[in-house]
Amino acid sequence: MHCDILIQGGGPVGLACAAWCLQKLPDAKIILLDRNPMDDAEIAEFDSRGTALSHGSKLLLDTIGAWPKECADIHRVHVSQAGRFGRTLMTREELGQEALGHIVRYRDIHLTLRKTLRELQKNSSNFVWRHIDPRANIEATAHAIIAQCIVHAEGGLFKKQDWVESGRDYEQSALVGLVEVESAEPHQAWERFTSEGPLAVLPSHYGPNILNLVWCGSPESSQARLEMNETDFLKSLRDAFGSRVGAFLKIQDRRLYPLGLNYRKEIVQVNEVWIGNAAQTLHPVAGQGLNLGLRDAYLLADKLSTLFARPEEQITLAQVHQKLAEYALSRKLDRTTTIGLTDTMARIFTSNLLPVVLARGLALTALQWLPPVKTALARQMMFGRR
C-alpha cells in the first residue's frame, strides 16, 4: 500500500494532525493507524481525568470545529508556596483574553476529534483510517505501507514508552481525581507548591464545587494517599492545601501516574517526524504537554500542506526531508523553551534547600509586582513561542 502521509497513533495529537492535514489537503493519500477501538462507546469509558488546554489550543482546535462542548474555563490562577512566603495571581483581564485556559476531560477531547475527523473524511476519498489490534506493534504494521512521509504520534505515558533518549525520572507520581469542596470560587485555579511537589486544584464542568485534583508527590507518599480511606485522605489534603476552598467533602476516581521527562533531541530523520508525546513527555506542572503536542500537529500539517499540494510524481525524498527539516527548525524554540521551563519548575519547586525556597518565594512575589514579566510567562503558557 502506498500513501503520501502515514500517521501512526490515534490519540488526540495524531487525530488532530490528520484533521488539519485533511482540511488543507482533502485529496491527499493519508493513512491513520489507530490502536484505539472503532466504537466511540468504548472510548467514552476511557480516561475521565481533567486535562489542561491553553486558550491557544482552543483557538487551534476551533479552526477544525473540534472544541468539546463541555469544559471549565479558567479566569484566574493563584500560585503560592505551602508554609512559605511568595504568591502571585494571574487573571484573564491582565492579558485581555476570554480565558487563561480550560479544563477538559481527556476522553471528551478524544471523542470530539474523532467526530471532526469523520466529518472531514466524507470529503476525502483517499483517506484511510485503519483501526488495528491494540496489542499489535504499530511500527510492524507500518512497515507494510510505503509512505512519502511518516508521522510518529503515538507516545504513551512516561515509563510505558518503548523509547528513552534524553530526560530524567522525577521520582514523583501524580495522584489525580475529583474532589468536592465547600465553597470554591467559579473559574479559579490554584497551584500550590508543597515540599513534595505541585498540588493543583482546578475547575471542572461538573460545577463550581467539584474540582479536578492533581497532587504530585513521592511514589511512596502518593501510593499511600491512593490507599487511604476517604476521611484520612481529605484531612491530608486539607493540611497540604489549606482552607481556600472551605472544607474538602468528598474524593472520587483516584488514579496514579508516574512522572518524568523524556524527549528526543532530533525529531526528524529523513522522511520521518515525531510529534506530541512521541517527541516529548513532560511533567504536568503548568499543564503544557498536550498543548505543545497540538502546536506540533498544527504546524506540521501547515508545512506538509505546501509540499503535498503538488502532484505525487513531483515530490522527491529530498524535498520531504527538506520540508521536515524546516518544520523541526520552526519548532526548536517552542520545544526548547517549554521543555526547559517545565523541567525547571518541576525541579526547583520540589527543593527544600533554604536558598532555593527563599529564591522561589522572591520570584513569585516579583511576578506579582512586575506585570510585563508575568504577562510574558502567561503568554508562553497560553500560546508557546513562535
N, C-alpha and C positions, 0 to 999 in steps of 0.2 A: 504494500500500500504506500502511495506517495502523498505528500501534502506540503503546503507552504510552511505552516507553523504547527508544531506539535506542543501542546501544553500538558505537562504532567502534574496532576494534582487538582482535585475538585473542591478544595476548601475555599474560603472567601477570596483569597488573593488570586488563586487560579481561575475561579469563576469570573471575578471582576476583570482580569486580564483578557479572558475570552470575550466577555461582553464588550469591552472597549475596542478590541480588535474587530469584532463583527460590526460594531457601529461604524467604524471607519473603513472597513474592508468587507462589505457584505458578500462579495463574490469570491473571496479568498478561500483556499482549501485549508481549513483549520480542523485539527483533531484535538479533542479534550479527553484525556484519560482520567477517570474519576473512580476512586475506590469506595465512594460513599454509596448507600443504597439508592436505587432509582425512585423508590416510593417516598414522597415527602412526609408521609405519616411517620416513617421511621426516623427521619431527620428531626421531626418535631419532638421526639422523645430524647434527643441528644442533649448536649451541654446547655444548661439554663443559666450559667453564670453571667453576670453583667460584664460587658466589655466596654472599655472607654474608647469612644471615637471622637476625634477632634472635630471642630467646626470645619476645618479644611477638608477632612474626609467626607463630611456631609455634602459639601459643595461638589466634590468629585463624584460621589455616588448619585447626586441629583442629576448629573449630566446623562445618566442612563436610566433614570427613574427607579433607582434601586435603594431608596431610603426606606427603612422599616417604618410602619405606621406607629408602632408602639415604642416609645423611647422616653427617657427622662433628660431634660435639658439641665445643664449646669450654668448658673448665672454668677455664682461666687465660689471661690476656692480659698479656704482658710488653711494656712500651713504653719505648723508650730512644732516645738520640741517638748516631749513629755518631761516635766520636772525641771526644765531649764528655761532660760530666757531666750527670746527670739521668736518672732512671729511675723507673718505678712498676710495680707488679704488681697486677692485679685478679683476684679469684678468685670462684667461684660461692658459696663458703661465706660470704664477706662480705655477699653480697646475699640469701642464703637461697633461691637458685634452683637448679634441677636443672642448668642450663647458662647461660652468659653469651650464647651464640649458637650458630649451627650453620652449617656449610658444605655446600651442596647444589649439585649440578650444575644449571646453568640449564635444560638440557633435561629433567631429572627433575621440576623444578617445573612446567614447561610441560605435560609429559605427564600428571602427576598431576592437575592442574587440568582438563585435557581429559576425563579419565576421570570425575572428580567431576561435571563439568557434564553429561556424557551420562547419568549416573545420575539427576540431578535432572530432566533433560529428559523422562524416562519419565513423570513425574507432572505435566508442564507442557505441555499440548497446544497452548497458544498461543505457545510459544517457537519462534522460527525462528533457526537457526544457519546463516548463509549464508557459504559459502566463495567468495571472489571471486579473480579473477586477481591474482597478486602484483604485476603490473605496472600494475594498474588504479589510478586515483585514487580513494581511498576516499571522499573528500568528494563527488566527482561521483556515485558510486554512491548515496551517502546522500541526494542531492538528490531522488531518485525516491521517497523514503519520507517520509511525513508523520508526524512523531513529536511527542508532547507534551513529551518531554524527550530531549535529545541529549547523550550522554556521549562525550567525546573521550578515548580511552585508548590511542591509537597515537602514541607519541612518537619512538621510534628513538634512535639513538646520537648523541652530540654530533658536529657537522659533517655529519651525514646528515639533519638535521631541516629541514623546509621552513618553519620559523618561527624567528625570532630576536627576542626582546623585550628582556630585561634579563640581565645576567651578564657573563662575561669568558672569554677564552681563556687558560688557564693556561700555554699554550706548553709543555705536557708531554704525554707519551704513557705509557700503561701497558702494559708487557710482561707477559703472563700465560702461565703454563704449569704443568706438573707437574714437580717436582724430587724425585729420590730422594736420601736422605741416610743418613748412617751410623748415627746414634743419636738420634732425636727422642723427646722425652717425649710420651706419648699425651695428646691433648686440650689441647695447649699451642699458643697462637697468639703470634706475635711481630710487633710493629710497630716497625720500625727507621727512624728519620728520618735520611736522608743529606743531603748538600749539594744534591742534585738533587731530592729528594722522598722520599715514604714508600716503604719496602720491607717488604712483609708476607709472612710465611711462615706458612701456615695449614694446619690438619689436612685430611685428605681421607678418604673412605670406602674408599680403596684399601688402607689400612693405616697404621700409625704412622710408617713411614719413607718414605712417598710423600706429599709435601706440595704444596699449592697455592701458587704464587708469584705475587705482584703487585708489580712493580718499576716505580716511576714515575721518569721522568727526562726530560731534554730530548728533543725529537723526534729530534735528530741522534744523541745517545748511545743512545737506545732502538732506533733503526734499526740502528745499528752492532752492538748486542747481539743483535738479531734475526738478523743475518747472520753472527755469529761462529761458528766451529766449536765443538763441544761442550767441548773442553778449555779453550779460552780463555774461554768463557762461564762455566764453573764456577769458574775461577780469579778472574774478575772478581766473581762473586757472593760468593765466599768473602772477598775483600778488602773488599767493602761490608758484608757481614753479620756476619762473624766466625765463631767456631767453636762456637757454642752448640748446634748440632745435629750436630757432628762434621763429617766430610768431605762435600762435595756430590759425588754419584757419577754422576748422570745427569739430563739435562733433556729434556723432550719436549713436543710440542704448543705451541710458542711462537707467540704471536699478539700483535698490536699494536693499541691503541685510543687515539685522540686524546682528550684530556681538557679539559673546560671546564664552565662553569656557564651554564645557560640556564633562565630561569624567567619565568613570567607573573605580572605584578603583580595582574591581575584574572583570576580563574579561573571567573567566571560572567558570561554575557551573555544576558539574557532567559531563554530556556529551554535554554541550552547550558552545559555544565560541562566543565572539563578536569581530568584526574586523572593520577597517575603521571608518566611521562616526558613526557607531553603538557602537563603543568603545570610540571614542574621536572626538569632533568637535572643531576646533582651529580657532583662529584669522588668517586672511590671511597674516599678516606680515611675510615676508620671504617665503611665499608660501609653507608651509610644510604639509598641511592637506592631500591631495591626495597622496603625496609621502609616508607619514607614513602609509597610508592605503594600498598602493601597497606592501610595505615591509611586513605588516601584512599578506596579502594574500599569498605572495610568500613563506614566512617561515612557515605558517600554512600548505600549500599544501605539503611542504617538510617533515614536521613532520608526517602528515597523511599518506603519501606515504609509510613510513616504517611500519605503522601499518596495513593498508588495503591491503597490498600486500599479507597478509596471507589469507587462506580460511575463509569465513564468520563465520563458526561454531567454529573457534578457537579464535575469538575475543570476549572478555568479556567487560562489562560496566566498570569494574575496570581498565582494560587496556586502554580503551578510555580516561577515566578521567586522568590516569597517563600521557598519551601522551599529552593531552591538558594542564595539569599542567606544563609539560616540556616546551611546547610552551609558556605559559604565563611567565614562568621564563626567557626564552630566549628573550622575548620582553620587559622585565621590564626596562632595562637600556635605550633602544632606546626610548620607550614611555615616561619615566620619563624625560629624557634629552630634548626631542623635545617639550613636553608639557610645561615643565618649562621654556625653552629658549623662546618659542613663547609667553607665558604668561608674562614673564619678559619684553620682548621687547615691547609688546602691552601696558603695564602699564607705564614703565619708559619713553618711548618716547612720552607720552602724558602729562607728568607732566611739569608744568611751574614754579615749585619751583626753585629758583636760584641755590641752591646747586646741585639739580638734573640736571639742564641744564648744569652747568659747568662740572659735573662729566661725563655726556654722551659725551660732547664735547671732554673732555680729552680721553675718551675711544675710540672714533672714531679716534682721532689723534694717539693714541698709537697703534691701529691696523695697521695704515699705516706704522709705524716705527718698528713694531715687527712682521716680516713675519711669524715666527712659530705659533704665536697666530692666526694671520689672516688665515693661511693655515688650522689650526685645526678647526676653526669656519666654513670655507668654506667646508671642507670635511664632517663636521657634516650635513650641509645643503644638500650636494650632496648625501651622502651615509648612513647617520644615524650612530648610534652606534651599533657595533656588539659585 
